[in-house]
Amino acid sequence: MTDRSAHDLYMSRALTLAARGLGHVKTNPMVGSVIVYDGRIISEGYHEAYGGLHAERNAILNVSEYDRKLLPKSTIYVTLEPCNHHGKTPPCTDIILESGIPRVVICQTDPNPKMSGRSVTLLRDHGVEVITGVMEAAGRELNRAFLTQQKYRRPYVILKYAMSKDGYMGQKDKSVWISNEYSKAQVHKWRTEIDAIMVGTQTAVTDDPKLTTRLWPGRTPLRVVIDRQGRIPTSHQLLSDEHPTIVYTTQAAYTTLSQEKVVIRIPENPEAQLDYILRDLYQRSVGRLMIEGGKALLTSMIEQGYWDEARLIRSDNNLNKGIKAPVITGQIQEEYQLTDNNALIINRLDP
């Protein structure tokens, strides 16, 4: 096996480990790490949770007592440039240098301005061999959300909606189910992989949604609703149940809610509201945000360019009339069948 093929093999494993962090790392990147000695993986680790230990530190700490003597002759593979600054955890460059590992293979450098190749320089200055760019395209795709967050300082925005065969997403003032039971379960799985889910006023009033993950094992994300004029009845589930919810409103005197609910005033200017909301959610460590409607909110996100990915559920059935679904253009990333429904994943092309 050549060095390049070996690097790809172990980096592929590190990327697989990194993906386990989906839905748990918020505004942090998903990172995996593998330590190899003489063709044998002696330890693995990944960034398991926001605020928790980073992948490299986990991998080094996971080395067995018997294998610790091998570290000064091993290679560590990591899917993102190791950090060299104090954040919620100590710098990963410190533990790499302390361990005596002589070679570091990196998938991609960190776009964070605090990093941006500085760790590579630091490690090399301390005599460590550093190889970069191994399976970089795969690493960038895995951390598409993190890269977007770093670029725009807002959450990675996923638009989700269902539409009939003839292009309708619902009917006015009436709740209409388009998705089948398999698609509903798929949507609930998606909810376990994000940090927050948002709907607009009309969807909250008409559908009275729970926005929970009851059809798939996993935590319910933070729920977010825009209620500019205070139209949502307090008896509706988003305002009355026990799940944490943020309400964005222009009303100075919004209705009194339980401690699980947070009410935040937004600017009166409609053109400034979405930007304000997205930046506020990012400050609250929301890294991945899914928008589940309705038409007005989805259209506003599209028109103002606040979206990165769209997930469409398309039915084989016709509605014949109703609310036309938004038109989305981008690159098809994935498509698959859910019996008589079709799931389509579309990535926005960089403007």
TIDO-302635 format. One record per residue (C-alpha): residue number from 1; x, y, z. Coordinates in pm, 1 decimal, padded with zeros to 6 digits. Each point is the difference from the previous one (the first is absolute). Layout:
BEGIN
<NUM,<X,Y,Z>>
...
***
This chain:
BEGIN
<1,<00000.0,00000.0,00000.0>>
<2,<00136.6,00339.8,-00100.0>>
<3,<00020.8,00288.2,00247.3>>
<4,<-00282.1,00180.7,-00183.7>>
<5,<-00236.4,-00297.1,00003.7>>
<6,<00079.1,-00061.2,00367.2>>
<7,<-00069.2,00364.7,00079.1>>
<8,<-00334.1,-00021.9,-00181.2>>
<9,<-00090.4,-00321.3,00183.5>>
<10,<00059.3,00139.2,00346.7>>
<11,<-00145.0,00341.3,-00079.3>>
<12,<-00312.7,-00169.9,-00130.6>>
<13,<-00035.0,-00169.1,00338.8>>
<14,<00053.6,00332.4,00176.2>>
<15,<-00275.3,00159.2,-00212.6>>
<16,<-00235.3,-00284.8,00089.0>>
<17,<00068.4,00062.3,00367.8>>
<18,<-00048.9,00374.6,-00044.4>>
<19,<-00349.8,-00052.8,-00142.6>>
<20,<-00109.2,-00146.8,00334.7>>
<21,<-00004.1,00354.7,00133.3>>
<22,<-00290.6,00100.1,-00225.3>>
<23,<-00266.9,00168.3,00208.8>>
<24,<00221.3,00029.4,00309.2>>
<25,<00269.8,00259.9,-00074.1>>
<26,<-00212.9,00312.6,-00067.8>>
<27,<00228.2,00273.7,-00139.5>>
<28,<00310.9,-00218.2,00030.9>>
<29,<00129.1,-00211.0,-00288.7>>
<30,<-00039.5,-00376.0,-00021.3>>
<31,<00350.8,-00141.5,00044.1>>
<32,<00139.8,-00351.6,00015.2>>
<33,<00349.0,-00128.9,00077.1>>
<34,<00189.7,-00326.7,-00039.8>>
<35,<00345.4,-00090.4,00136.5>>
<36,<00199.5,-00255.3,-00201.2>>
<37,<00318.7,-00191.6,00077.0>>
<38,<00158.8,-00226.0,-00261.2>>
<39,<-00327.5,-00056.6,-00188.1>>
<40,<-00206.4,-00058.9,00314.3>>
<41,<-00257.3,00239.0,00142.5>>
<42,<00087.4,00030.2,00367.2>>
<43,<-00266.0,00255.4,00092.1>>
<44,<-00294.4,00202.1,-00127.3>>
<45,<-00201.2,00298.8,00113.5>>
<46,<-00246.3,00260.8,-00118.7>>
<47,<-00154.4,00324.0,00121.2>>
<48,<-00300.9,-00142.9,00179.7>>
<49,<-00181.6,00307.0,00131.2>>
<50,<00008.4,00378.5,-00003.4>>
<51,<00231.1,00116.8,00277.8>>
<52,<00151.7,-00347.3,00034.4>>
<53,<00350.1,-00122.7,-00076.5>>
<54,<00121.9,00028.4,-00357.1>>
<55,<00066.6,-00300.5,-00219.5>>
<56,<00380.4,00001.8,00027.8>>
<57,<-00006.8,00023.1,00377.3>>
<58,<-00255.0,-00282.0,00021.2>>
<59,<00209.5,-00218.5,-00231.3>>
<60,<00319.0,00056.5,00199.4>>
<61,<-00174.1,-00055.9,00333.6>>
<62,<-00160.0,-00318.6,-00138.1>>
<63,<00335.9,-00164.6,-00070.8>>
<64,<00039.7,-00305.6,00218.4>>
<65,<00269.9,-00004.9,00266.4>>
<66,<00173.5,-00279.2,-00192.3>>
<67,<00016.3,00206.8,-00322.1>>
<68,<00095.4,00336.7,00149.7>>
<69,<00369.5,-00072.4,-00059.4>>
<70,<-00077.0,-00010.5,-00373.2>>
<71,<-00117.5,00361.0,-00023.0>>
<72,<00348.9,00144.8,-00074.9>>
<73,<00008.9,-00225.8,-00307.7>>
<74,<-00363.3,00044.6,-00114.0>>
<75,<-00200.5,00215.6,-00240.4>>
<76,<-00316.8,00183.5,00100.6>>
<77,<-00264.4,00063.5,-00264.7>>
<78,<-00247.3,00280.7,00060.7>>
<79,<-00276.3,00132.6,-00224.9>>
<80,<00055.5,00365.1,00094.2>>
<81,<00307.1,00198.4,00095.9>>
<82,<00061.2,-00043.5,00376.7>>
<83,<-00083.6,00309.2,00206.5>>
<84,<00280.4,00197.4,00162.7>>
<85,<-00210.2,00238.3,00210.3>>
<86,<-00188.8,-00026.8,00326.7>>
<87,<-00376.8,-00024.1,-00046.2>>
<88,<-00229.5,-00226.1,00195.4>>
<89,<00289.0,-00250.1,00005.1>>
<90,<00382.6,00030.2,-00001.5>>
<91,<00192.6,00015.8,-00331.4>>
<92,<00028.4,-00333.0,-00181.0>>
<93,<00348.2,00095.0,-00122.5>>
<94,<00114.6,-00014.3,00363.1>>
<95,<-00098.3,-00362.8,00053.5>>
<96,<00138.5,-00102.1,-00340.3>>
<97,<00338.6,00148.4,00089.2>>
<98,<-00012.0,-00144.2,00353.3>>
<99,<-00074.7,-00348.0,-00138.6>>
<100,<00306.7,00005.4,-00222.7>>
<101,<-00193.3,-00091.5,-00315.6>>
<102,<00240.0,00083.0,-00285.8>>
<103,<-00241.7,00019.4,-00294.7>>
<104,<-00343.0,00162.9,-00046.7>>
<105,<-00214.5,-00054.2,-00309.5>>
<106,<-00277.3,00257.3,-00045.9>>
<107,<-00301.6,-00007.4,-00228.4>>
<108,<-00051.6,00377.4,-00014.5>>
<109,<00116.2,00315.9,00171.9>>
<110,<-00241.7,00179.5,00232.6>>
<111,<-00180.8,00302.6,-00153.6>>
<112,<-00034.2,00155.5,00346.1>>
<113,<00201.8,00327.4,-00004.7>>
<114,<00160.3,-00107.8,00329.4>>
<115,<00147.7,-00296.2,-00185.4>>
<116,<00037.6,00014.4,-00378.8>>
<117,<00319.5,-00208.7,-00019.8>>
<118,<00162.5,00131.8,00315.7>>
<119,<00001.3,-00343.1,00164.1>>
<120,<00174.0,-00147.0,-00302.0>>
<121,<00275.1,00259.5,00037.6>>
<122,<00024.2,-00052.8,00376.4>>
<123,<00030.6,-00377.9,-00029.8>>
<124,<00261.7,00023.7,-00273.3>>
<125,<00195.5,00251.2,00206.2>>
<126,<00014.7,-00268.0,00272.1>>
<127,<00136.8,-00262.3,-00237.3>>
<128,<-00327.3,-00179.5,-00076.9>>
<129,<-00052.7,-00116.0,-00358.3>>
<130,<-00336.0,00132.6,-00121.7>>
<131,<-00182.0,-00116.6,-00313.1>>
<132,<-00312.1,00191.5,-00108.8>>
<133,<-00275.7,-00031.8,-00259.2>>
<134,<-00068.5,-00374.5,00030.5>>
<135,<-00359.8,-00063.3,-00118.2>>
<136,<-00062.7,00373.3,00032.5>>
<137,<-00310.0,00003.6,-00222.0>>
<138,<-00168.0,-00266.4,00214.6>>
<139,<00091.4,00194.2,00313.3>>
<140,<-00146.4,00322.0,-00136.6>>
<141,<-00323.7,-00176.0,-00092.0>>
<142,<-00028.1,-00157.9,00344.4>>
<143,<00046.0,00339.2,00167.2>>
<144,<-00201.0,00200.2,-00252.5>>
<145,<-00209.6,00138.2,00286.7>>
<146,<00300.9,00110.3,00205.7>>
<147,<00164.7,00166.4,-00299.8>>
<148,<-00322.6,00190.9,-00068.8>>
<149,<-00022.5,00111.2,00363.3>>
<150,<00356.3,00129.1,-00009.0>>
<151,<-00058.7,00188.3,-00324.1>>
<152,<-00333.0,00165.8,00083.0>>
<153,<-00009.4,-00006.9,00384.6>>
<154,<-00347.1,-00151.5,-00004.5>>
<155,<-00144.2,-00352.0,00020.2>>
<156,<00008.4,-00236.5,-00294.9>>
<157,<-00357.8,00028.1,-00126.5>>
<158,<-00192.5,-00301.0,-00130.5>>
<159,<-00334.7,00059.2,-00170.4>>
<160,<-00240.5,-00291.2,00034.1>>
<161,<-00340.6,-00030.4,-00158.5>>
<162,<-00230.7,-00254.1,-00158.0>>
<163,<-00174.5,00051.9,-00331.9>>
<164,<-00255.1,-00183.2,-00210.9>>
<165,<00069.3,-00134.8,-00347.0>>
<166,<-00162.7,00309.8,-00148.8>>
<167,<00210.8,00239.7,00207.8>>
<168,<-00219.5,00096.0,00296.2>>
<169,<00119.4,-00000.9,00360.2>>
<170,<-00334.6,00047.1,00176.3>>
<171,<-00332.0,00175.9,00002.8>>
<172,<-00090.7,00334.3,00153.1>>
<173,<-00112.4,-00010.0,00365.5>>
<174,<-00013.3,-00380.7,-00010.6>>
<175,<00252.5,-00260.1,00114.9>>
<176,<00075.3,-00246.8,-00281.1>>
<177,<00227.4,-00304.5,00029.5>>
<178,<00207.0,-00069.3,-00311.1>>
<179,<00274.8,-00221.0,00145.8>>
<180,<-00051.5,-00372.4,00061.1>>
<181,<00091.9,-00178.5,00323.7>>
<182,<00353.0,-00079.7,-00121.7>>
<183,<00066.2,00360.9,-00096.1>>
<184,<-00128.1,00119.2,00336.6>>
<185,<00244.0,-00232.0,00176.5>>
<186,<00280.7,00126.1,-00224.9>>
<187,<-00080.7,00360.4,00092.2>>
<188,<00006.5,-00087.8,00369.8>>
<189,<00341.5,-00162.5,-00051.3>>
<190,<00118.6,00322.5,-00164.0>>
<191,<-00123.9,00189.5,00305.3>>
<192,<00230.4,-00202.7,00227.8>>
<193,<00296.6,00117.8,-00210.8>>
<194,<-00057.9,00375.5,00031.0>>
<195,<00019.1,00255.9,00279.1>>
<196,<-00322.3,00191.9,-00062.4>>
<197,<-00315.3,-00013.4,-00209.7>>
<198,<-00196.5,00308.3,-00104.5>>
<199,<-00349.3,00073.7,-00131.2>>
<200,<-00190.7,00316.9,-00077.0>>
<201,<-00320.0,00133.6,00153.2>>
<202,<-00245.9,-00145.7,-00250.4>>
<203,<00139.6,-00352.9,00032.2>>
<204,<-00008.0,00024.5,00379.5>>
<205,<-00360.1,00127.2,-00000.7>>
<206,<-00141.6,-00232.2,-00267.5>>
<207,<00186.6,-00325.8,00070.3>>
<208,<00062.6,00036.3,00376.4>>
<209,<00319.0,-00211.0,-00047.3>>
<210,<00195.3,-00177.6,00273.6>>
<211,<00331.2,00012.4,-00191.3>>
<212,<00132.4,-00289.7,00209.9>>
<213,<00184.2,-00323.7,-00086.1>>
<214,<-00270.5,-00239.1,00119.2>>
<215,<00033.8,-00219.3,-00313.0>>
<216,<00377.6,-00048.4,00034.4>>
<217,<00224.9,-00058.9,00302.6>>
<218,<00197.0,00309.4,00092.1>>
<219,<-00028.5,00336.9,00163.7>>
<220,<-00248.9,00265.5,-00109.8>>
<221,<00183.1,00307.4,-00133.2>>
<222,<-00058.3,00352.3,00123.7>>
<223,<-00323.8,00124.7,-00154.5>>
<224,<-00019.7,00349.5,-00148.1>>
<225,<-00307.2,00188.5,-00116.2>>
<226,<-00045.7,00346.5,-00147.4>>
<227,<-00316.5,00161.6,00137.0>>
<228,<00037.0,00366.4,-00092.8>>
<229,<-00349.3,00108.5,00103.4>>
<230,<-00069.9,-00246.1,00282.1>>
<231,<-00256.3,-00206.7,-00192.5>>
<232,<00081.3,-00348.4,00133.0>>
<233,<-00252.2,-00117.6,00265.0>>
<234,<00162.4,-00077.3,00335.7>>
<235,<-00175.0,-00338.7,-00007.4>>
<236,<00199.9,-00106.6,-00307.4>>
<237,<00274.8,-00253.5,00062.5>>
<238,<00298.3,00221.8,-00083.0>>
<239,<-00102.8,00235.8,00280.1>>
<240,<-00157.0,-00239.2,00249.8>>
<241,<00205.4,-00320.1,00014.6>>
<242,<00321.9,-00074.7,00191.6>>
<243,<00249.1,00019.4,-00289.9>>
<244,<00237.5,00300.7,-00022.3>>
<245,<-00117.3,00253.9,-00257.5>>
<246,<00115.6,00343.9,-00114.1>>
<247,<-00264.7,00245.8,-00119.1>>
<248,<00113.1,00294.3,-00213.2>>
<249,<-00249.5,00287.9,00002.6>>
<250,<-00032.4,00374.1,-00052.0>>
<251,<-00245.4,00027.9,00289.7>>
<252,<00126.7,00177.7,00311.3>>
<253,<-00261.1,-00171.2,00216.5>>
<254,<-00005.9,-00360.6,-00117.3>>
<255,<-00211.3,-00249.2,00190.6>>
<256,<00146.8,-00145.4,00321.4>>
<257,<00148.6,-00346.1,-00061.1>>
<258,<00163.2,-00275.4,00205.2>>
<259,<00373.0,-00000.1,00078.5>>
<260,<00066.5,-00243.8,-00286.7>>
<261,<-00093.4,00275.5,-00245.1>>
<262,<00219.0,00298.8,-00089.9>>
<263,<-00151.8,00309.3,-00160.6>>
<264,<00231.5,00226.9,-00201.5>>
<265,<-00084.6,00336.8,-00155.1>>
<266,<00102.6,00046.2,-00361.6>>
<267,<00029.7,00320.5,-00206.8>>
<268,<-00318.8,00152.4,-00139.3>>
<269,<00160.4,00020.2,-00344.9>>
<270,<-00098.8,-00323.5,-00182.3>>
<271,<00313.7,00008.5,-00215.8>>
<272,<00222.2,-00017.8,00308.2>>
<273,<-00186.7,-00270.8,00188.8>>
<274,<00137.2,-00320.2,-00152.9>>
<275,<00359.5,00119.9,00024.4>>
<276,<-00057.5,00092.2,00366.3>>
<277,<-00157.3,-00339.2,00077.3>>
<278,<00273.0,-00203.8,-00171.2>>
<279,<00279.6,00191.1,00171.7>>
<280,<-00173.5,-00035.4,00336.5>>
<281,<-00039.3,-00375.6,-00046.9>>
<282,<00367.2,-00030.5,-00096.4>>
<283,<00094.9,00179.6,00321.9>>
<284,<-00209.3,-00262.0,00180.7>>
<285,<00219.1,-00273.5,-00156.3>>
<286,<-00255.5,-00109.3,-00258.7>>
<287,<00216.7,-00142.8,-00277.5>>
<288,<-00261.7,-00177.1,-00212.8>>
<289,<-00348.8,00146.5,-00040.4>>
<290,<-00283.8,-00167.3,-00189.5>>
<291,<-00287.0,00211.6,-00132.8>>
<292,<-00326.3,-00195.5,-00024.5>>
<293,<-00222.0,00267.3,-00149.0>>
<294,<-00229.0,00139.9,-00091.4>>
<295,<00004.3,00152.7,-00344.3>>
<296,<00060.9,00360.9,00111.0>>
<297,<00297.5,-00085.6,00221.6>>
<298,<00153.9,-00236.8,-00254.1>>
<299,<-00037.2,00257.6,-00276.6>>
<300,<00157.6,00273.1,00213.6>>
<301,<00298.7,-00224.6,00078.6>>
<302,<00046.8,-00077.9,-00370.8>>
<303,<-00039.8,00359.2,-00118.5>>
<304,<00243.8,00135.2,00259.9>>
<305,<00252.3,-00276.6,-00066.4>>
<306,<-00021.0,-00150.3,00347.6>>
<307,<00010.7,-00365.7,-00092.9>>
<308,<00270.9,-00259.6,-00062.9>>
<309,<-00185.4,-00325.6,-00058.2>>
<310,<-00354.7,-00103.3,-00088.5>>
<311,<-00167.7,-00329.0,00083.6>>
<312,<-00312.2,-00064.0,-00203.4>>
<313,<-00252.0,-00277.4,00049.4>>
<314,<-00195.5,-00048.5,-00321.4>>
<315,<-00320.3,-00201.7,-00012.5>>
<316,<-00138.0,-00196.9,-00293.8>>
<317,<-00343.7,00145.4,00073.3>>
<318,<-00156.4,00324.3,-00125.4>>
<319,<-00167.6,00268.7,00211.3>>
<320,<-00144.9,00179.2,-00305.7>>
<321,<-00013.7,00333.2,00182.6>>
<322,<00144.8,00181.2,00298.1>>
<323,<00329.4,00169.6,00093.2>>
<324,<00271.0,-00034.1,-00261.3>>
<325,<00330.3,-00133.9,00132.3>>
<326,<00309.1,00222.5,-00029.3>>
<327,<00227.1,-00050.9,-00298.3>>
<328,<00353.5,-00094.2,00095.6>>
<329,<00308.9,-00026.1,-00219.6>>
<330,<00330.0,-00156.0,00092.6>>
<331,<00206.2,-00316.2,-00028.9>>
<332,<-00173.8,-00331.0,00067.1>>
<333,<00204.4,-00175.2,00267.9>>
<334,<-00216.0,-00304.9,00062.4>>
<335,<-00331.3,-00151.0,-00103.5>>
<336,<-00180.8,-00308.5,00128.2>>
<337,<-00343.4,-00159.6,00018.7>>
<338,<-00218.4,-00034.3,00308.9>>
<339,<-00267.7,-00225.2,-00157.1>>
<340,<-00233.3,00246.2,-00179.9>>
<341,<00202.7,00301.1,00119.4>>
<342,<00327.5,00124.6,-00141.2>>
<343,<00263.0,00172.5,00217.6>>
<344,<00223.9,00252.8,-00172.9>>
<345,<00303.6,00169.7,00159.6>>
<346,<00114.5,00318.2,-00176.9>>
<347,<00309.7,00204.4,00085.6>>
<348,<00002.0,00369.5,-00070.0>>
<349,<00269.3,00105.3,-00242.3>>
<350,<00234.1,00262.6,00143.9>>
<351,<-00108.7,00347.3,-00116.5>>
***
